[in-house]
Amino acid sequence: MNQVRITAVRQTVYHDLIAKYENPIEHTCDIREGQQWISIDGQRPEGMCPSAWDSMQQFVESLAKGEGNFFDGWMKDPMSAMISCNDGFRPFSFYLEVI
């Protein structure tokens, strides 16, 4: 199986949605831009946010198996994907690539 590098590329924060819908929270996300993990055998890497993992798991597993070319040529590199976590207020975008 392939190893898959997961890189936290960018976080977007929707302050207007937070103000309108979210209850105040002291602590949200520990991920930082540029942070990386390596998935071995399609498994969740240690320290990876479980919620973010839920959003990318099927893509990581497919890349680990040597599958790719998601959505018929969506990515320039067919053995990669750009996936966002499911936080509707401050989603992180992750770049997944076979190494």
TIRO-2110 file (N, C-alpha, C; in Angstrom, 1 decimal):
// TIRO-2110
0.8, -1.2, 0.0, N, 1, A
0.0, 0.0, 0.0, CA, 1, A
0.9, 1.2, 0.0, C, 1, A
0.4, 2.3, -0.6, N, 2, A
1.0, 3.6, -0.6, CA, 2, A
0.9, 4.3, 0.7, C, 2, A
1.9, 5.1, 1.0, N, 3, A
1.8, 6.1, 2.1, CA, 3, A
1.2, 7.4, 1.5, C, 3, A
0.4, 8.0, 2.3, N, 4, A
-0.3, 9.3, 1.9, CA, 4, A
0.1, 10.4, 2.8, C, 4, A
0.6, 11.5, 2.3, N, 5, A
0.9, 12.7, 3.1, CA, 5, A
-0.3, 13.6, 3.1, C, 5, A
-0.7, 14.0, 4.3, N, 6, A
-1.8, 14.9, 4.5, CA, 6, A
-1.2, 16.2, 4.9, C, 6, A
-1.5, 17.3, 4.2, N, 7, A
-0.9, 18.6, 4.5, CA, 7, A
-2.1, 19.6, 4.8, C, 7, A
-2.1, 20.2, 5.9, N, 8, A
-3.1, 21.3, 6.2, CA, 8, A
-2.7, 22.5, 5.4, C, 8, A
-3.5, 22.9, 4.4, N, 9, A
-3.1, 24.0, 3.5, CA, 9, A
-3.6, 25.3, 4.0, C, 9, A
-4.9, 25.4, 4.3, N, 10, A
-5.5, 26.7, 4.6, CA, 10, A
-6.8, 26.5, 5.4, C, 10, A
-7.0, 27.5, 6.3, N, 11, A
-8.2, 27.5, 7.1, CA, 11, A
-9.0, 28.8, 6.7, C, 11, A
-10.2, 28.6, 6.5, N, 12, A
-11.1, 29.7, 6.3, CA, 12, A
-12.0, 29.9, 7.5, C, 12, A
-12.2, 31.1, 7.9, N, 13, A
-13.1, 31.4, 9.1, CA, 13, A
-14.2, 32.3, 8.7, C, 13, A
-15.4, 31.9, 8.9, N, 14, A
-16.6, 32.6, 8.6, CA, 14, A
-17.1, 33.3, 9.8, C, 14, A
-16.6, 34.5, 10.1, N, 15, A
-17.0, 35.2, 11.3, CA, 15, A
-18.4, 35.6, 11.4, C, 15, A
-19.0, 35.9, 10.3, N, 16, A
-20.5, 36.2, 10.2, CA, 16, A
-21.3, 35.0, 10.6, C, 16, A
-21.0, 33.8, 10.2, N, 17, A
-21.7, 32.6, 10.6, CA, 17, A
-21.5, 32.3, 12.0, C, 17, A
-20.3, 32.5, 12.5, N, 18, A
-20.0, 32.2, 13.9, CA, 18, A
-20.8, 33.1, 14.8, C, 18, A
-20.8, 34.4, 14.5, N, 19, A
-21.6, 35.4, 15.3, CA, 19, A
-23.1, 35.0, 15.2, C, 19, A
-23.6, 34.6, 14.1, N, 20, A
-25.0, 34.4, 14.0, CA, 20, A
-25.5, 33.0, 14.5, C, 20, A
-24.7, 32.0, 14.4, N, 21, A
-25.2, 30.6, 14.8, CA, 21, A
-24.4, 29.9, 15.9, C, 21, A
-23.2, 30.2, 16.1, N, 22, A
-22.4, 29.3, 17.0, CA, 22, A
-22.5, 29.9, 18.5, C, 22, A
-22.6, 28.9, 19.4, N, 23, A
-22.5, 29.3, 20.8, CA, 23, A
-21.0, 29.6, 21.1, C, 23, A
-20.7, 30.5, 22.0, N, 24, A
-19.3, 30.8, 22.3, CA, 24, A
-18.5, 29.5, 22.7, C, 24, A
-17.3, 29.4, 22.1, N, 25, A
-16.5, 28.2, 22.5, CA, 25, A
-15.1, 28.8, 22.8, C, 25, A
-14.5, 28.3, 23.8, N, 26, A
-13.1, 28.7, 24.2, CA, 26, A
-12.1, 28.1, 23.3, C, 26, A
-12.3, 26.8, 22.9, N, 27, A
-11.2, 26.1, 22.2, CA, 27, A
-11.9, 25.4, 21.0, C, 27, A
-11.3, 25.6, 19.8, N, 28, A
-11.8, 25.0, 18.6, CA, 28, A
-10.9, 24.0, 18.0, C, 28, A
-10.0, 24.4, 17.1, N, 29, A
-9.1, 23.6, 16.3, CA, 29, A
-7.7, 23.8, 16.7, C, 29, A
-6.9, 22.6, 16.8, N, 30, A
-5.5, 22.7, 17.1, CA, 30, A
-4.6, 22.6, 15.8, C, 30, A
-5.2, 22.4, 14.7, N, 31, A
-4.4, 22.3, 13.4, CA, 31, A
-3.9, 23.6, 13.0, C, 31, A
-2.7, 23.6, 12.4, N, 32, A
-2.0, 24.8, 11.9, CA, 32, A
-1.7, 24.6, 10.5, C, 32, A
-1.7, 25.7, 9.7, N, 33, A
-1.4, 25.7, 8.3, CA, 33, A
0.1, 25.1, 8.2, C, 33, A
0.3, 24.2, 7.2, N, 34, A
1.6, 23.6, 7.0, CA, 34, A
1.8, 22.3, 7.8, C, 34, A
1.0, 22.1, 8.7, N, 35, A
1.1, 20.9, 9.5, CA, 35, A
0.9, 19.6, 8.6, C, 35, A
1.7, 18.6, 8.8, N, 36, A
1.6, 17.4, 8.0, CA, 36, A
1.5, 16.1, 8.8, C, 36, A
0.9, 15.1, 8.2, N, 37, A
0.8, 13.8, 8.8, CA, 37, A
1.1, 12.8, 7.7, C, 37, A
1.4, 11.6, 8.0, N, 38, A
1.6, 10.5, 7.1, CA, 38, A
0.6, 9.4, 7.5, C, 38, A
-0.2, 9.0, 6.5, N, 39, A
-1.1, 7.9, 6.7, CA, 39, A
-0.4, 6.6, 6.2, C, 39, A
-0.3, 5.6, 7.0, N, 40, A
0.3, 4.3, 6.6, CA, 40, A
-0.8, 3.3, 6.5, C, 40, A
-0.9, 2.6, 5.4, N, 41, A
-1.9, 1.6, 5.2, CA, 41, A
-3.3, 2.2, 5.2, C, 41, A
-3.5, 3.4, 4.9, N, 42, A
-4.8, 4.1, 4.9, CA, 42, A
-5.4, 4.3, 6.2, C, 42, A
-4.6, 4.3, 7.3, N, 43, A
-5.0, 4.5, 8.6, CA, 43, A
-4.9, 6.0, 9.1, C, 43, A
-5.8, 6.4, 10.0, N, 44, A
-5.7, 7.7, 10.6, CA, 44, A
-4.4, 7.9, 11.3, C, 44, A
-3.6, 8.9, 10.9, N, 45, A
-2.4, 9.2, 11.6, CA, 45, A
-2.6, 9.7, 13.0, C, 45, A
-1.7, 9.4, 13.9, N, 46, A
-1.7, 9.8, 15.3, CA, 46, A
-1.7, 11.4, 15.2, C, 46, A
-2.6, 12.0, 16.0, N, 47, A
-2.7, 13.4, 16.2, CA, 47, A
-3.6, 14.1, 15.1, C, 47, A
-4.1, 13.3, 14.2, N, 48, A
-5.1, 13.9, 13.2, CA, 48, A
-6.4, 14.0, 13.8, C, 48, A
-7.0, 15.2, 13.6, N, 49, A
-8.4, 15.4, 14.2, CA, 49, A
-9.4, 14.4, 13.7, C, 49, A
-10.1, 13.7, 14.6, N, 50, A
-11.0, 12.7, 14.1, CA, 50, A
-12.1, 13.2, 13.2, C, 50, A
-12.6, 14.4, 13.4, N, 51, A
-13.6, 15.0, 12.5, CA, 51, A
-13.1, 15.3, 11.1, C, 51, A
-11.9, 15.8, 11.1, N, 52, A
-11.2, 16.0, 9.8, CA, 52, A
-11.0, 14.7, 9.1, C, 52, A
-10.6, 13.7, 9.8, N, 53, A
-10.3, 12.4, 9.2, CA, 53, A
-11.6, 11.8, 8.6, C, 53, A
-12.7, 12.0, 9.3, N, 54, A
-14.0, 11.5, 8.7, CA, 54, A
-14.3, 12.1, 7.3, C, 54, A
-13.8, 13.3, 7.1, N, 55, A
-14.1, 14.0, 5.8, CA, 55, A
-13.1, 13.5, 4.7, C, 55, A
-12.0, 13.0, 5.1, N, 56, A
-11.0, 12.6, 4.1, CA, 56, A
-10.7, 11.1, 4.0, C, 56, A
-11.2, 10.3, 4.9, N, 57, A
-10.9, 8.9, 5.1, CA, 57, A
-11.0, 8.1, 3.8, C, 57, A
-12.1, 8.2, 3.1, N, 58, A
-12.3, 7.4, 1.9, CA, 58, A
-11.3, 7.8, 0.8, C, 58, A
-10.9, 9.1, 0.7, N, 59, A
-9.9, 9.5, -0.3, CA, 59, A
-8.5, 9.0, 0.1, C, 59, A
-8.2, 9.0, 1.3, N, 60, A
-6.9, 8.5, 1.8, CA, 60, A
-6.8, 7.0, 1.5, C, 60, A
-7.9, 6.3, 1.9, N, 61, A
-7.9, 4.8, 1.7, CA, 61, A
-7.7, 4.5, 0.2, C, 61, A
-8.4, 5.2, -0.7, N, 62, A
-8.3, 5.0, -2.1, CA, 62, A
-6.9, 5.3, -2.6, C, 62, A
-6.3, 6.4, -2.2, N, 63, A
-5.0, 6.7, -2.6, CA, 63, A
-4.0, 5.6, -2.1, C, 63, A
-4.2, 5.2, -0.9, N, 64, A
-3.3, 4.2, -0.3, CA, 64, A
-3.3, 2.9, -1.1, C, 64, A
-4.5, 2.6, -1.7, N, 65, A
-4.6, 1.4, -2.5, CA, 65, A
-4.2, 1.5, -4.0, C, 65, A
-3.7, 2.8, -4.3, N, 66, A
-3.2, 3.0, -5.7, CA, 66, A
-4.3, 3.5, -6.6, C, 66, A
-5.5, 3.8, -6.0, N, 67, A
-6.6, 4.3, -6.8, CA, 67, A
-6.5, 5.8, -6.8, C, 67, A
-7.1, 6.5, -7.7, N, 68, A
-7.0, 7.9, -7.8, CA, 68, A
-7.9, 8.4, -8.9, C, 68, A
-7.5, 9.5, -9.5, N, 69, A
-8.2, 10.1, -10.6, CA, 69, A
-9.7, 10.4, -10.2, C, 69, A
-9.9, 10.9, -9.0, N, 70, A
-11.2, 11.2, -8.5, CA, 70, A
-12.0, 12.2, -9.4, C, 70, A
-13.2, 11.9, -9.6, N, 71, A
-14.1, 12.8, -10.4, CA, 71, A
-13.6, 13.1, -11.8, C, 71, A
-13.0, 12.0, -12.4, N, 72, A
-12.6, 12.1, -13.8, CA, 72, A
-11.6, 13.3, -14.1, C, 72, A
-10.5, 13.3, -13.4, N, 73, A
-9.5, 14.3, -13.8, CA, 73, A
-9.6, 15.6, -13.0, C, 73, A
-10.2, 15.6, -11.9, N, 74, A
-10.4, 16.8, -11.0, CA, 74, A
-9.1, 17.5, -10.7, C, 74, A
-8.1, 16.7, -10.3, N, 75, A
-6.8, 17.2, -9.8, CA, 75, A
-5.8, 17.1, -10.9, C, 75, A
-4.8, 18.1, -10.9, N, 76, A
-3.7, 18.0, -11.9, CA, 76, A
-2.9, 16.7, -11.7, C, 76, A
-2.6, 16.4, -10.4, N, 77, A
-2.0, 15.1, -10.1, CA, 77, A
-3.1, 14.1, -9.7, C, 77, A
-3.3, 13.1, -10.6, N, 78, A
-4.4, 12.2, -10.3, CA, 78, A
-4.3, 11.4, -9.1, C, 78, A
-3.1, 11.4, -8.5, N, 79, A
-2.9, 10.6, -7.2, CA, 79, A
-2.9, 11.6, -6.0, C, 79, A
-3.8, 12.6, -6.1, N, 80, A
-3.9, 13.5, -5.0, CA, 80, A
-5.4, 14.0, -4.9, C, 80, A
-5.7, 14.7, -3.8, N, 81, A
-7.0, 15.3, -3.6, CA, 81, A
-6.9, 16.5, -2.7, C, 81, A
-7.8, 17.4, -2.8, N, 82, A
-7.9, 18.5, -1.9, CA, 82, A
-9.3, 18.4, -1.2, C, 82, A
-9.2, 18.2, 0.1, N, 83, A
-10.4, 17.9, 0.9, CA, 83, A
-10.5, 18.9, 2.0, C, 83, A
-11.7, 19.3, 2.3, N, 84, A
-12.0, 20.2, 3.5, CA, 84, A
-12.6, 19.4, 4.6, C, 84, A
-12.3, 19.8, 5.8, N, 85, A
-13.0, 19.2, 7.0, CA, 85, A
-14.4, 19.7, 7.0, C, 85, A
-15.2, 19.1, 7.8, N, 86, A
-16.7, 19.4, 7.8, CA, 86, A
-17.1, 20.5, 8.9, C, 86, A
-16.1, 21.3, 9.3, N, 87, A
-16.5, 22.4, 10.2, CA, 87, A
-17.1, 23.5, 9.4, C, 87, A
-18.3, 23.8, 9.5, N, 88, A
-19.0, 24.8, 8.7, CA, 88, A
-18.6, 26.2, 9.1, C, 88, A
-18.0, 26.4, 10.2, N, 89, A
-17.6, 27.8, 10.7, CA, 89, A
-16.1, 28.1, 10.4, C, 89, A
-15.2, 27.1, 10.4, N, 90, A
-13.8, 27.3, 10.2, CA, 90, A
-13.1, 26.1, 9.6, C, 90, A
-13.6, 25.8, 8.4, N, 91, A
-13.1, 24.6, 7.7, CA, 91, A
-11.6, 24.7, 7.3, C, 91, A
-10.9, 23.6, 7.4, N, 92, A
-9.5, 23.5, 7.0, CA, 92, A
-9.5, 22.8, 5.7, C, 92, A
-8.7, 23.2, 4.7, N, 93, A
-8.5, 22.4, 3.5, CA, 93, A
-7.2, 21.6, 3.6, C, 93, A
-7.2, 20.4, 3.2, N, 94, A
-6.1, 19.5, 3.3, CA, 94, A
-5.7, 19.0, 1.9, C, 94, A
-4.4, 18.9, 1.6, N, 95, A
-3.9, 18.4, 0.4, CA, 95, A
-3.5, 16.9, 0.7, C, 95, A
-4.0, 16.0, 0.0, N, 96, A
-3.6, 14.6, 0.1, CA, 96, A
-2.8, 14.1, -1.1, C, 96, A
-1.7, 13.5, -0.8, N, 97, A
-0.9, 13.1, -2.0, CA, 97, A
-0.1, 11.8, -1.6, C, 97, A
0.0, 10.9, -2.6, N, 98, A
0.7, 9.7, -2.5, CA, 98, A
2.2, 10.0, -2.5, C, 98, A
3.0, 9.4, -1.5, N, 99, A
4.4, 9.6, -1.5, CA, 99, A
5.1, 8.3, -1.6, C, 99, A
END
